[in-house]
């Protein structure tokens, strides 16, 4: 699927949807017997242990039965042969995992026999640790990953090595796809052949990282991680970040790197729970071609453990410094180095770095140095019309925030900078109400805004006439995320803190004029979205939604067809009333059109369709006293009409909150 999507416009949700997991090769009675994994799920005990710890069981099990192939799908096969590299891991009988790579001109890796094997018409460098240790033999458990650096397409394979007259072949047992996050785009400048030890120099092997190795790590932005277990096979994957995301610690005794947000399956780290041995391959792609194979035992440390010093004493200063520098790291992964193998000119090709992954978290060192001005980009994912002049845009933060590091509250707005539009040399900035559920952001790093077109404006013509129609360059779809703020919501105190049930008014009233309906939509979705144990709900929610024309009535379908059912499912005690106020001279005709088009609208007690001016609807505000709170958002004239209606109903002026805007 990645071949069809423009780089930068991909949907990170597909990271989970495309993660095609390996089918079990052998009986997994030991896993299922522990009752941690339900029958039909592909996870082994190591993976499930981490899924339980990190609370990703539900999302993992939702995808589990659908995410593996026993052969390579045709949609994967087209991108294997054009690559001049094939990264592989080899699991030895001693449990060690050697991370390696095959290099040759494009065309050497060929999917065959209906996707049941990959023929590799190339040999490992004879200096490679896997070759030196005799792992290039029939039956060796093998993991593989093929990556198109420029498109960031990535596919992974698990299987066994078979030797044949043409070279090496990987017999496929499982094939699964991966998303393109954390992959650096590189352009192949020149291909070459493996030089081996003839002219490139002999490999050196030692027991801890040297200062030269540490210098290579400082400029490395991608590495290859080999893990495995004799019962579940070998695996090969990538890890990436900004240059220097890996570090040598304690005088080279340890290698550490941050674990960023992924799909939550914990395939690689899950393997290390069963077999802590792992191998890391680092390649100096853009300069010398040097390869570095690093093997040892793996341990993971959660943020809280590191902050509290609950790690080996030798690691405390280094890990705490890394954690401070990596605010988006979920945890840190550490290898106790046992073997380092340095291979000169390991990669015979010449590459050129084009672009780091936009989903790499920004380390604090880059923000402090001024190398980057902000921590998060907001990248447009899709656009959907809500009415003739209103479009909803969904954004994905890049990098995806660590859970809990950024919070969105119902009714808050987002401030975005737009580098494609500048004023006085600075990106234009705008603020919009977030109309999607907070949980959508907290789970996926995504949010939505709904924007009305202003013909003589600077920003909205760009959004509606260019961005929504994909008539922009990739870079123009990237905004600057400046954060969430605001408290214009019945769920929030003026201080911005969430209200408890006892603090929530019994009756909530929204007056919405035109696109001013977005705070009301955010409030309704926020009430529905609350966790059950924390839910604060009113006795009633009344929305006066005023507009001139049906063609410009955003979210009308949601309000008339969906929201009542959604609200009743989680808060059946809340009475919802939607008063549709059409001010057009043809309002009665439009109301008839609505009755004709919306099934079962006639007779519904929760919806009123009324023509005329807003100030005439006093009888629809039967509330008294301090148990009601109102919210107004709309043009200046509409705001004044709502204030007059509130006052005429005898309701406390201090209980009406306003949020103004100009068309």
C-alpha positions in Angstrom: 0.0 0.0 0.0 2.9 2.4 0.6 3.7 2.5 -3.1 0.4 4.3 -3.7 0.7 6.9 -1.0 2.6 10.2 -1.3 5.5 10.3 1.2 4.4 12.4 4.2 0.7 11.8 3.5 0.6 8.2 4.9 -1.7 7.3 7.7 0.2 6.1 10.8 -2.8 4.0 11.9 -1.7 1.7 9.1 1.4 1.0 11.2 -0.8 -1.4 13.1 -3.0 -2.4 10.1 0.0 -3.3 8.0 2.0 -5.1 10.8 1.6 -8.6 9.3 2.7 -10.9 12.1 4.4 -14.2 11.9 2.4 -17.4 12.1 3.6 -19.8 14.8 6.0 -22.4 13.5 5.5 -24.8 16.4 3.0 -25.6 19.1 2.4 -22.7 21.5 0.7 -24.7 24.2 3.1 -23.2 26.7 1.9 -19.8 25.9 -1.8 -20.5 25.6 -1.6 -22.7 28.7 -0.7 -19.7 30.8 -4.0 -18.1 29.9 -2.3 -14.8 29.0 -3.0 -15.2 25.3 -6.4 -16.2 23.9 -6.6 -19.0 21.3 -6.2 -17.6 17.7 -3.8 -14.9 18.8 -0.2 -15.0 17.4 1.6 -13.5 20.5 4.1 -15.5 22.5 4.6 -15.1 26.2 7.3 -12.4 25.9 5.2 -10.2 23.7 2.1 -10.7 25.9 4.0 -9.8 29.0 5.0 -6.4 27.6 1.5 -5.8 26.1 0.1 -6.4 29.6 2.6 -4.0 31.2 2.1 -1.3 28.6 -1.7 -1.8 28.3 -1.8 -2.6 24.6 -3.5 -5.9 24.9 -6.8 -4.8 23.4 -5.3 -3.1 20.4 -2.9 -6.0 19.9 -5.6 -8.6 20.0 -7.8 -6.6 17.7 -5.2 -6.9 15.0 -3.6 -10.2 16.1 -5.6 -12.7 14.0 -5.1 -10.7 10.8 -1.5 -9.7 10.8 0.6 -12.4 9.4 1.2 -14.2 6.1 2.7 -17.6 5.5 4.0 -16.5 2.1 5.0 -13.1 0.8 2.0 -11.3 -0.6 2.2 -10.1 -4.2 1.9 -6.6 -3.0 5.2 -7.0 -1.1 7.2 -8.8 -3.8 7.6 -5.8 -6.2 9.8 -3.9 -3.7 12.3 -6.7 -2.8 14.3 -7.1 -6.0 15.1 -3.4 -6.7 17.0 -3.0 -3.4 20.8 -3.2 -3.3 20.7 -4.5 0.3 19.0 -7.2 2.4 19.4 -7.0 6.2 19.3 -10.3 8.0 19.7 -11.8 11.4 21.0 -15.3 12.2 20.2 -17.2 15.4 23.0 -19.4 16.6 22.6 -22.5 18.8 24.2 -20.6 21.6 21.3 -18.1 21.6 23.4 -15.3 20.1 21.8 -13.3 17.3 24.2 -12.0 14.6 22.8 -8.9 12.7 24.1 -8.9 9.1 23.5 -7.6 5.7 23.8 -8.8 2.1 25.0 -6.2 -0.4 25.0 -6.5 -4.2 23.7 -4.6 -7.3 19.8 -4.4 -7.4 18.2 -7.6 -8.6 20.1 -10.0 -6.4 17.2 -10.7 -4.0 14.4 -12.5 -5.9 11.0 -13.6 -4.5 10.3 -17.1 -5.8 7.8 -20.0 -5.7 4.8 -17.9 -5.1 6.4 -16.0 -2.3 7.6 -19.0 -0.4 11.3 -18.1 -0.6 13.7 -15.2 -1.4 16.7 -16.2 -3.5 19.7 -14.2 -2.4 22.3 -14.3 -5.2 25.0 -12.8 -3.0 27.2 -13.9 -0.2 27.7 -12.4 3.2 31.0 -10.5 3.6 33.4 -13.3 4.8 34.4 -11.0 7.7 30.8 -10.9 8.9 30.4 -12.5 12.4 27.6 -14.8 11.2 29.9 -16.1 8.5 32.9 -16.4 10.8 30.8 -18.3 13.4 29.5 -20.8 10.8 25.8 -19.7 10.7 25.6 -19.7 6.9 24.3 -23.2 6.7 21.1 -25.1 6.0 18.5 -24.7 8.7 19.8 -21.6 10.5 16.9 -19.6 11.8 16.9 -16.3 9.9 15.1 -13.0 10.1 15.1 -10.5 7.2 14.0 -7.0 6.5 14.0 -5.2 3.1 13.7 -1.5 3.0 13.3 1.0 0.1 15.0 3.9 1.7 13.5 6.5 -0.6 9.9 5.5 -0.2 10.4 4.2 3.3 8.5 1.0 2.5 9.6 -1.9 4.8 8.7 -5.5 4.9 9.9 -8.2 7.3 10.3 -11.9 7.0 11.1 -14.8 9.3 12.3 -18.2 8.1 15.2 -20.5 7.6 18.4 -20.3 5.5 18.8 -22.8 2.7 22.0 -23.1 0.6 21.6 -23.9 -3.1 23.6 -23.8 -6.3 22.8 -20.2 -6.9 23.8 -18.9 -3.5 21.6 -18.5 -0.4 17.8 -18.7 -0.1 15.5 -17.7 2.7 12.6 -20.1 3.1 9.7 -18.0 4.2 7.7 -19.1 7.2 6.2 -15.7 8.1 5.9 -12.3 6.3 4.6 -9.1 7.7 4.7 -5.5 6.8 5.8 -2.5 8.9 5.0 1.2 8.8 7.6 3.7 7.5 8.2 5.6 10.8 11.8 6.3 11.9 13.3 5.4 8.5 15.8 7.9 7.1 15.5 8.5 3.3 18.7 7.8 1.5 19.6 7.9 -2.2 21.9 5.3 -3.7 24.7 7.1 -5.4 26.9 4.2 -6.4 26.8 0.4 -6.2 29.7 -1.9 -5.5 30.7 -5.5 -4.7 31.6 -6.9 -1.3 35.4 -6.4 -1.0 35.8 -8.8 1.9 39.2 -8.8 3.6 41.2 -8.6 0.4 41.5 -4.9 0.0 39.2 -3.5 2.7 41.1 -4.7 5.8 40.5 -7.3 8.4 37.7 -7.2 10.9 38.5 -6.4 14.5 36.7 -8.1 17.4 36.7 -6.9 21.0 34.5 -6.8 24.2 33.4 -3.2 24.6 32.7 -0.2 22.5 35.7 2.0 21.6 35.9 5.8 21.3 35.9 5.4 17.6 32.7 3.3 17.9 31.1 6.0 20.1 31.9 8.6 17.4 30.1 6.5 14.8 27.1 6.2 17.1 27.0 10.0 17.5 26.2 10.4 13.8 24.0 7.3 13.3 20.3 7.8 12.7 19.3 4.1 12.0 20.3 0.7 13.2 19.2 -2.9 12.7 18.1 -5.0 15.6 18.3 -8.8 15.5 16.4 -10.8 18.1 15.1 -14.4 18.3 14.2 -17.5 20.2 14.7 -21.1 19.1 11.0 -21.9 19.4 9.7 -18.7 17.7 12.4 -17.9 15.1 14.7 -15.1 14.3 13.6 -11.5 13.7 15.2 -8.5 12.1 13.9 -4.9 12.5 15.0 -1.3 12.5 15.3 1.4 15.0 15.8 5.1 14.1 16.0 8.6 15.5 17.9 11.8 15.2 21.6 11.5 14.8 23.1 10.3 18.1 19.9 8.5 19.4 22.2 5.6 20.4 24.9 6.1 23.0 27.9 4.2 24.4 27.7 4.3 28.2 30.1 3.4 31.1 33.2 3.4 29.0 31.7 1.3 26.3 30.4 -1.5 28.5 26.8 -0.7 27.5 24.9 0.4 24.4 21.6 2.3 25.0 18.8 3.8 22.9 15.3 5.2 23.4 12.2 3.2 22.7 9.7 5.4 21.0 5.9 5.0 20.3 5.2 2.1 18.0 2.4 -0.2 17.3 2.3 -1.7 20.8 2.9 -5.3 19.7 6.4 -5.5 21.2 7.7 -8.1 18.8 11.4 -7.3 19.1 11.4 -6.5 22.8 9.1 -9.4 23.4 11.7 -11.7 22.0 14.2 -10.4 24.4 12.0 -11.3 27.3 12.4 -15.0 26.3 16.0 -14.7 25.0 17.8 -11.5 26.2 20.5 -12.0 23.6 20.3 -9.4 20.8 22.5 -8.0 18.1 22.7 -4.5 16.6 24.1 -3.7 13.2 25.3 -0.1 12.6 26.5 0.9 9.1 28.2 4.2 8.1 26.0 4.5 5.0 27.1 8.0 3.9 30.9 7.9 4.4 33.2 4.9 5.0 30.8 2.0 4.7 32.1 0.7 8.0 30.0 -1.9 9.7 29.6 -2.5 13.5 28.1 -5.6 14.9 27.3 -5.3 18.6 26.0 -8.3 20.6 25.0 -8.8 24.2 22.2 -9.2 26.7 19.3 -6.8 26.6 17.4 -5.1 29.4 14.7 -2.4 29.3 14.3 0.3 31.9 11.0 2.3 32.3 11.2 6.0 32.8 10.2 5.8 36.5 12.9 3.2 37.2 15.6 5.5 35.7 14.3 8.6 37.4 14.3 6.8 40.8 17.8 5.4 40.2 16.5 1.8 40.1 19.1 0.7 37.5 22.7 -0.6 37.9 24.9 2.1 39.5 27.2 2.3 36.5 24.2 3.3 34.3 22.5 5.9 36.5 24.2 9.0 35.2 24.2 8.0 31.6 20.6 6.8 31.5 19.3 9.8 33.4 21.1 12.2 31.0 19.6 10.3 28.1 16.1 10.4 29.6 16.4 14.2 30.1 17.5 14.6 26.4 14.7 12.3 25.1 11.4 13.5 26.5 9.4 11.3 24.1 11.1 8.0 25.0 8.8 5.5 26.5 11.7 3.7 28.1 15.4 3.1 27.4 16.8 -0.2 26.0 20.3 -1.3 27.1 22.6 -4.0 25.8 25.4 -5.2 28.1 28.0 -5.4 25.4 29.7 -8.8 25.1 31.0 -8.7 21.5 31.9 -5.9 19.2 32.9 -6.7 15.6 34.2 -3.8 13.5 34.4 -4.4 9.7 36.0 -1.8 7.5 34.1 -1.0 4.2 31.4 -3.5 5.1 28.9 -1.7 2.8 30.4 -1.5 -0.7 27.7 1.0 -1.9 27.7 4.8 -1.5 24.5 6.4 -0.2 23.5 10.0 0.4 21.2 11.1 3.2 18.1 12.9 1.9 15.8 13.4 4.9 15.5 12.2 8.4 12.1 10.7 9.4 9.6 13.4 10.3 8.5 11.1 13.1 11.8 11.1 14.8 11.3 12.7 18.3 13.3 16.0 18.7 15.9 15.6 21.5 16.3 18.5 23.9 19.9 19.0 22.7 18.6 20.1 19.3 16.0 22.5 20.8 18.6 24.0 23.2 21.1 24.5 20.4 18.6 26.1 18.1 19.0 23.3 15.5 15.2 23.0 15.7 12.7 25.6 16.8 9.9 23.3 17.9 9.4 19.8 19.1 6.4 18.7 17.0 5.2 19.1 13.5 1.5 18.7 12.7 1.1 16.8 9.4 -2.2 16.9 7.4 -3.6 13.3 6.9 -6.9 13.9 5.3 -9.7 16.5 4.6 -13.4 15.9 4.8 -16.2 18.4 3.9 -18.8 19.0 6.6 -20.8 21.5 4.6 -20.4 23.6 1.5 -18.0 26.0 3.2 -16.6 23.9 6.1 -13.9 21.3 5.9 -12.5 19.1 8.7 -8.8 18.4 8.6 -7.1 15.7 10.5 -3.5 16.2 11.7 -0.9 13.7 13.0 1.8 15.0 15.3 5.3 14.0 14.3 6.8 12.5 16.3 3.9 10.7 17.9 3.9 11.9 21.5 4.8 9.6 24.4 1.6 8.7 26.1 0.9 11.2 28.9 3.5 13.7 27.7 0.9 15.9 25.9 -2.7 16.2 27.0 -5.7 17.5 25.1 -8.9 18.4 27.1 -12.4 18.6 25.7 -13.1 22.0 24.3 -9.5 23.2 24.0 -8.1 24.8 20.9 -4.9 24.2 19.0 -2.5 26.9 17.8 -0.7 26.1 14.5 2.0 27.8 12.6 1.8 27.6 8.8 5.2 27.8 7.2 3.7 27.8 3.7 2.2 31.2 4.5 4.4 33.9 5.9 4.0 37.4 7.2 7.0 39.6 7.9 9.2 36.5 7.4 7.4 34.5 10.0 4.9 31.6 9.6 1.3 32.8 9.9 -0.3 31.4 13.0 -4.0 30.6 13.6 -6.1 29.0 16.4 -8.9 26.5 15.9 -11.2 24.5 18.3 -10.3 20.8 18.3 -13.4 18.9 17.2 -12.2 15.4 17.7 -12.2 13.3 20.9 -9.3 13.7 23.4 -8.9 9.9 23.5 -8.2 9.9 19.7 -5.3 12.2 20.4 -4.0 10.4 23.4 -4.1 7.0 21.6 -2.9 8.0 18.2 -1.4 11.5 18.4 -4.1 12.8 16.1 -6.6 15.7 16.2 -9.1 17.4 14.0 -10.1 21.0 13.3 -13.1 22.2 11.3 -12.4 25.4 9.2 -14.9 27.6 7.5 -13.9 29.2 4.2 -13.4 33.0 4.2 -13.0 34.1 0.6 -10.9 37.2 1.3 -8.8 35.6 4.0 -5.2 34.5 3.9 -5.3 31.1 5.5 -8.7 29.5 4.7 -8.3 29.8 0.8 -5.0 28.0 1.2 -6.6 25.3 3.3 -9.8 24.8 1.2 -8.6 25.5 -2.3 -5.1 23.9 -2.1 -4.4 21.8 0.9 -7.8 20.0 0.9 -7.4 19.2 -2.9 -3.8 18.1 -2.5 -2.6 20.9 -4.7 0.5 21.5 -2.5 4.0 20.3 -2.2 4.6 17.8 0.6 6.4 20.3 2.7 3.4 22.7 2.6 1.2 20.1 4.4 3.5 20.3 7.4 2.4 22.8 10.1 4.1 23.9 13.4 2.4 22.6 16.5 2.4 25.2 19.3 0.2 23.3 21.7 -3.3 23.0 23.1 -4.9 25.6 25.5 -8.2 27.1 26.5 -11.1 26.2 28.9 -14.2 27.0 26.9 -16.0 23.8 27.8 -18.6 22.8 30.5 -16.2 20.0 31.5 -13.5 22.4 32.5 -13.2 25.0 35.2 -12.1 28.5 34.1 -8.7 27.4 35.4 -8.6 24.6 32.8 -8.9 21.7 35.2 -11.5 19.0 34.6 -14.6 19.3 36.7 -15.9 16.5 39.0 -19.5 15.5 38.9 -20.4 17.7 41.9 -18.8 20.7 40.1 -20.7 20.2 36.8 -23.8 22.3 36.3 -27.0 20.3 36.0 -28.0 22.0 32.8 -25.7 23.0 30.0 -26.8 25.4 27.1 -24.8 26.2 24.0 -25.7 29.1 21.6 -23.9 28.4 18.3 -23.9 30.7 15.3 -22.5 29.1 12.1 -19.0 27.7 12.5 -19.4 28.7 16.2 -20.9 25.2 16.6 -17.4 23.7 16.9 -17.1 24.2 20.7 -20.5 22.6 21.2 -19.4 19.6 19.1 -16.2 19.4 21.1 -18.3 19.5 24.4 -20.6 16.7 23.3 -17.8 14.5 22.1 -16.0 15.2 25.3 -18.9 14.1 27.5 -19.3 10.9 25.4 -15.5 10.3 25.4 -14.9 10.4 29.2 -13.7 7.2 30.9 -16.6 5.5 32.7 -15.0 5.8 36.2 -14.4 9.5 35.7 -17.5 10.5 33.8 -19.2 13.8 34.8 -22.5 14.3 33.0 -25.2 16.9 33.2 -28.9 16.3 33.5 -29.5 18.1 30.2 -27.6 19.5 27.3 -29.4 22.0 25.1 -27.9 23.3 21.8 -29.3 26.3 19.9 -27.7 26.0 16.5 -28.4 29.0 14.3 -27.5 29.3 10.6 -28.8 30.9 7.4 -28.7 28.0 4.9 -28.7 24.2 5.0 -25.7 24.2 2.6 -23.6 25.9 5.3 -24.8 23.9 8.3 -21.7 21.9 9.4 -22.2 18.8 11.5 -25.9 18.8 10.9 -25.9 15.0 10.1 -24.0 14.3 13.3 -26.4 16.3 15.4 -29.6 14.8 13.8 -28.5 11.2 13.2 -25.7 10.2 15.5 -25.1 12.1 18.6 -28.3 11.1 20.5 -27.4 7.4 20.2 -23.8 8.0 21.2 -24.8 10.0 24.2 -27.5 7.6 25.4 -25.0 4.7 25.2 -22.7 6.2 27.8 -25.0 8.7 29.7 -28.6 7.6 29.4 -29.5 10.0 32.2 -28.6 13.1 30.1 -31.5 14.7 28.2 -30.3 16.1 24.9 -32.2 18.8 23.0 -31.1 20.3 19.7 -32.9 23.4 18.6 -32.1 24.1 14.9 -32.7 27.8 14.2 -32.7 28.7 10.4 -32.8 32.5 9.8 -33.1 32.4 6.0 -36.3 33.8 4.5 -36.8 30.4 3.0 -36.4 28.7 6.4 -39.8 26.9 6.4 -39.0 25.3 3.0 -35.6 24.2 4.4 -37.2 22.7 7.4 -39.5 20.7 5.1 -36.5 19.5 3.3 -34.9 18.3 6.5 -38.1 16.4 7.5 -38.1 14.8 4.1 -34.5 13.7 4.1 -33.9 12.7 7.7 -35.9 9.5 8.5 -38.1 9.6 11.7 -37.2 13.3 12.3 -40.9 14.2 12.7 -42.1 13.7 16.2 -38.7 13.5 17.9 -38.7 15.2 21.2 -34.9 15.9 21.2 -34.9 18.0 18.0 -36.7 21.2 17.2 -36.6 22.9 13.8 -37.6 26.6 14.1 -37.5 29.5 11.7 -37.0 33.1 12.8 -34.7 35.1 15.0 -32.9 33.6 18.0 -34.2 36.1 20.5 -37.8 34.8 20.1 -37.1 31.4 21.7 -37.2 32.3 25.4 -39.7 29.5 26.1 -37.0 26.9 25.2 -34.9 28.1 28.2 -36.9 26.7 31.1 -34.0 26.7 33.5 -33.7 28.9 36.6 -31.1 29.5 39.4 -27.5 28.6 39.5 -27.8 25.1 38.2 -27.4 26.2 34.6 -24.4 27.3 32.6 -24.4 28.8 29.1 -21.8 29.1 26.3 -22.0 31.4 23.3 -19.9 31.3 20.2 -20.8 33.1 17.0 -20.6 36.4 15.1 -21.0 39.6 17.1 -24.7 40.1 16.3 -25.4 36.5 17.2 -23.6 36.9 20.5 -25.7 40.0 21.4 -28.9 38.1 20.5 -27.9 35.2 22.8 -27.0 37.5 25.6 -30.4 39.2 25.3 -32.2 35.8 25.3 -30.3 34.7 28.4 -31.1 37.9 30.2 -34.8 37.8 29.2 -35.0 34.3 30.7 -33.9 35.7 34.0 -30.7 33.6 34.1 -27.6 34.8 36.0 -25.2 36.8 33.8 -22.2 35.3 35.5 -23.3 31.9 34.3 -22.9 32.7 30.6 -19.4 32.3 29.0 -18.6 33.7 25.6 -16.0 33.0 22.9 -16.0 35.5 20.1 -14.7 35.2 16.6 -14.9 37.2 13.4 -15.8 35.8 10.0 
